Amino acid sequence: MAERKITVESEVGLHARPAATFVQTATKAAMDVTIAKMGGTGAPVNAKSILSVLALDVRHGDTIIITADGEGADAVLDQLAAIASAT
């Protein structure tokens, strides 16, 4: 299982447009992709669900952990990390 720990740099966090872009990218992946917020409940949620991602309430400066398991997981995680760390 591949994993990335990222500090969210977007001023709005993972809300609205950044969240939609994140979920759209995760949805294109053939494998399961999860996201968890450090310091939150810690329970990972489905990164392909816009409602689940928005419910995490990820804000600027928060740290998230994204995981994926399967062929191409590293490439997917690199794309998702780029979205989350974009300013």
N, C-alpha and C positions, 0 to 999 in steps of 0.2 A: 504494500500500500504506500503510495506516494503522498507526501504532505508538504504544505507550505505554511509558514507563519508570517503574516504580513501586518504591518501597521498601516491603517487606512489614512491616506493623505488627502482625499477629496474633502473639500470644505463642507460638503453636505453629507459626508459619510456614504453609506450604501442606501441612499434613499432616492426615490423617483428615477431619474434617468440613469445614474450609475448602477442602481439595483437592476433595472430592466436590462441594461447591457450585460451585466454580470450573469443574470439568469438566462438570457438568450444564448450566451456563450456556453454556459453549463449544459443547457438543453441539447446542444449540438453534439455533446459527448455521448459515446455509446455506453459508457460505464456510469455507475453511481458516483455522484459527487456530493459531498457534504461540506457544510460550513458551520463553524462554532465561534462564538465570541468569548475571548478570554475575559475572565472576571464576571461573566454572566452566569447563566445556569450551567454552562459548560457542555450541555447536551447538543450534539451536532444535529443540524436539520438538513433537509433536502435542498441543495443549492439550485435545483431546477424549479423550485416553487417560489414565485414572487412573494406570496403571502408569508411564507416561512422566513425568507430573507429579510423582508421588511419588519417582521415581528422581532427579529434579533435587536433592532434599534441600534445598528452599528453607526457610530458617529466618528467624526474626524479625530484621529489620534488613538482610536481603539485598535486592539490587536485581534486579528481573526486567524483561525486555522482552517485551511481548506484541504480536504483529502479526496483522493480518487484512487480507484483500484482497477487496473486493467491495462491493456495495450494502449499506449499513447497517453497514459495518465500524466506524465511529466509535461508534455506539450500543452495539455488542457490546463494544468495547474499554472504553467507559466503565463498563459493567456489571462486566466482569472486573476493572478497576482498583479499583472500589469494594469488591469482594470481597477482593482482595489487600491493600488498604490499611485494611481494617476492623480495629479493635482488639478 
